[in-house]
Amino acid sequence: MNEKYKLLREQLPHGNAMFPLMVHEIKSDCSFKERVSCHWHDEVEILIVTKGLGEFHIDNRSYPLRKDSIVIIPSNHLHSITSEIGMPFNFFAVVFHQTFLNSFVNDVIQQKYFNSVTREETVFPEFISPELEWEQKILSLLLEIQEIFNKKETAFELDIKTKLYAIWHLLYVHSEEKGTPSPKHADYKMELTKSIIKYIKEHYDSCISLEELSKKFNMSEGHLCRFFKSMTKMSIVEYINYYRISVSAELLRETGRDIGEIARMTGFNNISYYNKIFRKYMHMTPSKFRKCGA
């Protein structure tokens, strides 16, 4: 199978080594409750809602989203977004590697304002519903970054970096000192969830059973199901089917392969079951989806 279709949304390019920043503008698919599936990445992400209502999930915490809501996502934290089926939900995200802002040497700025965040000794606010003056300033700066990135006028990279420093300053001033490190069991739960998701991504095109997963991760089937849903807000079966249908939708859009072949390529050995699950998520048949060019 072409590697292109193994990519998840979090694997979109986040800039390059010379300018490790990207602004993604996303109009989510109203057919899915899961607008962004549970994932993580090395980069810092600042997400701004531009339309609709939804719910943001990060680790085991959730926040209600509406227009102008801002979410700050540290690197390597599990996160996802859900919204009611039929509800428009759009956002843009500024995604950058923290090294983009780091000092060249380990000076006081690097130690105090960046290393402490990397070590999670200083914790930025995760969710902002911009009401206070400093919160509205962050929103204004993010909107400016979006406009600058789209226009790409002379020295736009420098302008964006300047505004990111201003945002980092505001977040730091209104941050909290964690004091004590995260409990080891919390880190273990997050790493275990990542391992389960990674395994599903690598084996979605073959048969994946609860029995197989429970043996792989040394958990009873019941415990595995409860654990996974508590971390991702989706059952394991839902997550597997969601990912398979997402991949199959891309194949329907981008290739002329037979629908039965696409079903088999994405782990569905029964075409009738594939059609049923596809209709559940996409509210139309695979053939109609292809004809619509959705």
C-alpha positions in Angstrom: 0.0 0.0 0.0 1.3 3.5 -0.9 2.9 5.1 2.2 0.8 8.2 1.6 -2.3 6.5 2.9 -0.6 5.4 6.1 -0.3 9.0 7.2 -2.4 10.5 10.0 -3.3 14.2 10.2 -0.6 14.7 12.9 1.9 13.7 10.3 1.3 16.7 8.1 4.6 18.5 7.5 5.2 21.1 10.2 7.6 23.2 8.2 11.2 22.2 7.6 14.7 22.4 9.2 15.2 26.0 8.0 11.8 27.2 9.2 10.2 24.6 11.5 6.7 26.1 11.7 3.5 25.6 9.8 0.0 27.1 9.9 -2.7 24.5 9.1 -6.2 25.7 8.3 -8.7 22.8 8.8 -12.3 22.6 7.8 -13.3 19.4 9.5 -15.6 16.7 8.1 -19.1 17.0 9.6 -19.8 13.3 8.9 -17.4 12.3 11.7 -17.9 12.9 15.4 -14.1 12.5 15.7 -12.8 15.6 14.0 -9.2 15.0 14.9 -8.4 11.5 16.0 -6.3 10.8 19.1 -2.6 11.5 18.3 0.6 13.3 19.4 3.6 14.9 17.9 7.0 16.4 18.9 6.0 19.9 18.1 4.1 22.5 20.2 0.7 23.3 18.8 -1.6 26.3 19.4 -5.1 25.7 18.0 -7.7 28.4 17.4 -11.3 27.6 16.7 -12.8 29.7 13.8 -16.3 28.1 13.5 -18.6 25.8 15.4 -18.7 23.9 18.7 -16.7 21.0 19.8 -14.8 19.3 22.7 -11.1 19.1 23.1 -9.5 16.2 24.8 -5.9 16.2 26.1 -4.6 13.3 28.2 -7.5 12.7 30.6 -8.9 16.3 30.5 -11.6 17.9 28.3 -12.5 21.4 27.4 -15.6 22.8 25.5 -14.7 24.6 22.3 -16.4 27.5 20.5 -15.3 30.3 18.2 -12.0 32.0 19.3 -11.2 29.2 21.9 -7.5 28.7 22.1 -5.8 25.5 23.1 -2.1 25.2 23.9 -0.8 21.7 23.3 2.7 20.8 24.6 4.8 18.3 22.7 4.1 14.6 23.1 0.7 14.9 24.7 -2.2 12.8 23.5 -5.0 15.0 22.1 -8.1 14.8 20.0 -11.2 16.8 19.1 -14.9 15.7 18.9 -18.0 17.5 17.7 -21.6 16.6 17.1 -22.3 15.0 13.7 -23.6 17.7 11.3 -22.0 20.5 13.3 -19.5 22.7 11.3 -16.2 22.8 13.1 -13.2 24.7 11.7 -9.9 25.8 13.2 -6.4 26.8 12.4 -3.3 25.6 14.1 0.2 27.1 14.5 2.5 24.2 14.9 6.2 24.6 15.6 9.2 22.9 17.2 10.3 24.6 20.4 13.8 24.6 19.1 12.6 27.3 16.7 12.6 29.7 19.7 15.5 28.3 21.7 18.6 30.4 22.5 21.8 29.5 20.6 23.5 29.1 24.0 22.2 27.8 27.3 21.8 31.3 28.7 19.4 32.5 31.4 16.6 32.9 28.9 17.0 29.3 27.7 17.2 27.9 31.2 14.4 30.0 32.8 11.9 30.4 30.0 12.3 27.4 27.8 14.0 24.5 29.6 11.6 24.8 32.5 8.7 24.4 30.1 10.4 21.4 28.3 10.8 19.7 31.7 7.2 20.6 32.6 8.3 22.5 35.7 6.5 25.5 34.3 3.0 24.7 32.9 1.3 26.9 30.4 -2.4 27.3 30.5 -3.9 24.6 28.3 -7.2 26.3 27.5 -8.0 30.0 26.9 -11.5 31.4 26.3 -10.2 34.9 25.5 -11.9 37.3 27.9 -9.1 38.9 29.8 -6.9 41.5 28.1 -3.8 39.2 27.9 -5.9 36.4 26.5 -7.3 38.7 23.8 -3.8 39.8 23.0 -2.7 36.2 22.4 -5.7 35.7 20.1 -4.8 38.9 18.2 -1.2 37.8 17.8 -2.3 34.3 16.5 -4.6 35.9 13.9 -1.7 38.1 12.8 0.5 35.1 12.5 -2.1 33.4 10.3 -2.3 36.4 8.0 1.5 36.9 7.8 2.0 33.2 7.0 -0.6 33.3 4.2 0.8 36.5 2.6 4.5 35.5 3.0 5.7 39.0 2.4 9.3 40.2 2.9 10.8 39.0 6.2 7.6 37.1 7.2 9.6 34.5 9.0 11.1 37.1 11.3 7.7 38.8 11.9 6.2 35.4 12.9 9.0 34.6 15.2 8.8 37.9 16.9 5.1 37.4 17.5 5.7 33.9 18.8 8.1 35.2 21.4 5.4 37.7 22.5 2.9 34.8 22.9 5.4 32.7 24.8 6.0 35.7 27.1 2.3 36.1 27.8 1.9 32.3 28.4 4.9 32.3 30.7 3.7 35.2 32.8 0.4 33.5 33.3 1.8 30.0 33.8 2.0 27.9 37.0 5.0 26.3 38.7 4.3 22.6 38.8 6.6 22.0 41.7 6.5 18.2 41.6 6.9 16.0 38.5 4.1 14.1 37.0 3.2 10.8 38.7 5.0 7.9 37.0 1.7 6.1 36.5 0.4 9.0 34.5 3.4 8.9 32.2 3.0 5.1 31.9 -0.7 5.4 30.9 0.2 7.9 28.2 3.0 5.8 26.8 0.8 2.7 26.9 -1.9 4.5 25.0 0.6 5.7 22.4 1.9 2.1 22.0 -1.6 0.7 21.4 -2.4 3.4 18.8 0.9 2.8 17.1 0.2 -0.9 16.9 -3.3 -0.2 15.4 -1.8 2.1 12.8 0.8 -0.5 11.8 -1.7 -3.4 11.6 -5.0 -1.8 10.5 -4.9 -3.6 7.2 -5.0 -7.0 8.9 -7.3 -8.6 11.4 -6.9 -7.0 14.8 -8.8 -8.7 17.7 -9.3 -7.7 21.3 -7.7 -11.0 22.2 -4.6 -10.2 20.2 -4.3 -6.7 21.7 -4.9 -7.9 25.3 -2.1 -10.5 24.9 0.2 -8.0 23.2 -0.2 -5.4 26.0 -0.6 -7.9 28.9 -4.1 -6.7 29.9 -7.5 -8.4 30.2 -9.9 -7.5 27.4 -12.2 -5.7 29.8 -9.4 -3.7 31.4 -7.9 -2.9 27.9 -11.3 -1.6 26.7 -11.9 0.6 29.8 -8.4 1.9 29.8 -8.3 2.9 26.1 -11.7 4.6 26.2 -10.7 6.6 29.3 -7.6 7.9 27.4 -9.0 8.5 23.9 -12.8 8.9 24.4 -13.3 6.1 21.8 -13.6 2.4 22.2 -10.9 0.3 20.6 -13.3 -1.1 18.0 -14.5 2.5 17.2 -10.9 3.7 16.9 -9.9 0.8 14.6 -13.0 1.3 12.4 -12.6 5.1 12.4 -8.9 4.8 11.2 -9.7 2.2 8.6 -12.6 4.3 7.1 -10.4 7.4 7.1 -7.8 5.6 5.1 -10.3 4.0 2.8 -11.9 7.5 2.2 -8.5 8.8 1.0 -8.1 5.8 -1.3 -11.6 6.4 -2.8 -10.7 10.0 -3.4 -7.1 9.5 -4.7 -7.2 6.2 -6.6 -9.4 4.4 -9.0 -9.0 1.1 -7.2 -12.1 -1.2 -7.0 -14.2 -0.6 -3.8 -13.8 -4.3 -2.8 -10.1 -4.1 -3.1 -10.0 -0.9 -1.0 -12.1 -2.7 1.6 -9.6 -5.5 1.8 -6.6 -3.1 1.8 -8.0 -1.4 4.9 -8.7 -4.6 6.9 -12.3 -5.3 5.9 -12.7 -8.9 4.6 -16.4 -8.6 4.3 -17.6 -6.0 1.8 -21.1 -5.9 3.4 -19.6 -5.0 6.8 -17.3 -2.4 5.1 -20.3 -0.8 3.5 -22.2 -0.8 6.8 -19.3 0.8 8.7 -18.6 3.3 5.9 -22.3 4.4 6.0 -22.1 4.8 9.8 -19.3 7.2 9.6 -19.8 8.9 6.2 -23.6 8.7 5.9 -23.4 7.5 2.3 -22.2 4.5 0.4 -18.5 4.3 -0.7 -19.6 4.5 -4.3 -21.7 7.7 -3.7 -18.8 9.1 -1.7 -16.5 8.5 -4.7 -19.0 10.0 -7.2 -19.5 13.1 -5.0 -15.7 13.7 -5.0 -16.1 14.4 -1.3 
